[in-house]
Amino acid sequence: MPNLNQNNTEIHFEIASKENVSLIKSWLKLEHVAKYFYGIGLENTIQDLEKFADSKKSLWTHYLAYDQEISFAYLMTSFISPSDKPYSKYLEESTKAITLDLFIGDINYLGKGLAHSMIKQFLVQNFSFVTDVFIDPEKANTKAIHVYEKTGFKKLETFVPTYNPVPHVLMQLKIQYLK
């Protein structure tokens, strides 16, 4: 059972290690995750996770969220430059921006209203130096879009990414909103 609501414990985050790979892979197979992580996107996530666990040299940085000693969520970030598409039209040259992707893996933590506060804590603790955060859920993932809007993300556009043939919503958060 989650400890967060009972003990008012703050969530903490750790960079994923080799020891976490099998847990994350098991979460990627869960129904609530697998319907949004599949195909090339899933393959890319697993390959990057394994590469990161071996050398820390990958496109993404991988994290786990913890409630005391219980890992319950997976987060990934990557830095982007103002010339990267589809972000470029929303950024200035001095912008420091990241992408974010995440899910709650431990089913005991689903539906507890934790996701938006977890995202805020993660960004404030680890990325208060960036100006912008982008996330791109599938358009059909209305629960995630609601959570992201509750966190402060704003919808920018709908697009179809190269790795997935279904529409996604590009969303942006100005980090100053969280400070």
C-alpha positions in Angstrom: 0.0 0.0 0.0 1.2 3.5 -0.7 2.7 5.4 2.2 2.4 8.9 0.8 -1.1 9.8 1.9 -0.7 8.1 5.3 2.6 9.6 6.4 2.7 12.8 4.2 6.0 11.5 2.8 7.7 13.4 0.1 8.5 11.6 -3.1 12.2 11.2 -4.0 13.8 10.4 -7.2 16.9 8.3 -8.2 18.6 7.7 -11.5 17.8 4.3 -12.8 20.5 1.6 -12.5 21.0 -1.9 -14.0 19.2 -3.3 -11.0 16.1 -1.4 -12.0 15.9 -2.5 -15.7 13.9 -5.7 -15.1 11.3 -3.8 -12.9 10.9 -1.1 -15.5 10.5 -3.7 -18.3 7.9 -5.5 -16.2 6.0 -2.2 -15.8 6.1 -1.6 -19.6 4.1 -4.8 -20.0 1.3 -3.8 -17.7 -2.0 -3.0 -19.5 -2.3 0.6 -18.4 1.3 1.3 -19.7 1.4 -1.0 -22.8 -1.5 0.7 -24.5 0.8 3.8 -24.8 4.2 2.2 -25.0 4.3 -0.1 -28.0 6.0 -0.6 -31.3 9.0 1.5 -32.2 8.5 3.8 -29.3 8.6 0.8 -26.9 11.7 -0.6 -28.6 13.4 2.8 -28.5 12.6 3.1 -24.8 14.0 -0.3 -23.9 17.1 0.1 -26.0 17.8 3.5 -24.5 17.2 2.3 -21.0 19.6 -0.7 -21.4 22.2 1.6 -22.9 21.8 4.1 -20.1 22.0 1.3 -17.5 25.2 0.1 -19.0 27.0 3.4 -19.6 24.8 6.4 -18.8 25.5 7.5 -22.4 22.1 7.6 -24.1 19.5 10.0 -25.5 17.4 10.0 -22.3 18.1 10.1 -18.6 16.0 7.5 -16.7 14.7 7.9 -13.2 12.5 6.1 -10.7 10.2 7.8 -8.2 10.1 6.5 -4.7 7.6 6.5 -1.8 10.1 5.9 1.0 11.8 2.6 -0.3 9.0 1.7 -2.7 9.7 2.5 -6.4 6.4 3.3 -8.0 7.0 5.4 -11.2 9.3 5.8 -14.1 10.4 9.1 -15.7 12.6 9.9 -18.7 14.1 13.2 -19.7 16.2 14.5 -22.6 17.6 17.9 -23.3 16.5 19.7 -26.5 18.0 22.5 -28.4 16.0 25.4 -29.9 16.5 24.0 -33.4 14.9 20.6 -32.5 11.5 20.0 -34.1 8.7 20.1 -33.3 9.8 22.3 -30.4 11.8 25.0 -32.3 8.8 27.2 -33.1 8.1 27.5 -29.3 11.6 28.3 -28.1 14.0 31.2 -28.1 17.8 30.6 -28.5 18.4 31.2 -24.8 15.9 28.6 -23.8 17.0 25.6 -21.7 14.4 22.9 -22.4 13.8 19.2 -21.7 11.3 16.6 -22.8 9.6 14.5 -20.2 7.9 11.1 -20.4 6.6 9.1 -17.5 4.2 6.6 -16.0 3.2 5.2 -12.7 4.2 1.5 -12.8 3.1 0.2 -9.4 -0.6 -0.4 -9.7 -1.1 0.3 -6.0 -0.3 3.9 -6.8 -2.8 4.4 -9.6 -5.8 6.6 -9.1 -4.4 8.2 -5.9 -4.0 11.7 -7.4 -0.2 11.5 -7.1 0.9 12.1 -10.7 0.7 15.9 -10.9 2.5 16.4 -7.5 5.1 13.9 -8.5 5.8 15.8 -11.7 6.0 19.1 -9.9 8.4 17.7 -7.3 10.5 16.0 -9.9 10.9 19.1 -12.0 11.6 21.4 -9.0 14.1 19.0 -7.4 16.0 18.1 -10.6 15.3 20.7 -13.3 14.7 24.1 -11.7 17.4 25.5 -14.0 15.5 24.8 -17.3 13.0 27.2 -18.7 10.6 24.9 -20.6 9.4 21.3 -20.3 7.7 19.5 -23.2 5.6 16.3 -23.1 3.6 14.6 -25.9 1.0 12.2 -24.8 -1.2 10.4 -27.3 -4.3 12.4 -28.0 -6.4 9.4 -26.8 -4.7 9.5 -23.4 -7.1 11.9 -21.9 -6.2 11.0 -18.3 -2.6 11.9 -18.9 -3.5 15.1 -20.7 -5.7 16.1 -17.7 -2.9 15.4 -15.2 -0.4 17.4 -17.3 -2.9 20.4 -17.6 -3.4 20.2 -13.8 0.4 20.4 -13.5 0.5 23.5 -15.6 1.3 22.2 -19.1 -0.5 24.0 -22.0 -1.6 22.3 -25.2 0.3 23.6 -28.2 -0.6 21.5 -31.2 -1.6 18.0 -32.3 1.0 16.1 -34.4 1.8 12.6 -35.6 5.4 11.6 -34.5 7.7 9.6 -36.7 7.8 6.7 -34.2 4.0 6.3 -33.8 1.2 6.7 -36.4 -1.4 8.1 -34.0 -2.0 11.7 -33.1 -0.1 13.1 -30.1 -0.6 16.4 -28.2 2.5 18.6 -27.8 2.3 20.3 -24.4 4.6 22.9 -22.8 5.3 23.9 -19.3 7.1 27.1 -18.4 9.1 26.0 -15.4 8.6 29.5 -13.7 5.0 28.4 -13.3 6.2 25.9 -10.7 8.5 28.2 -8.7 
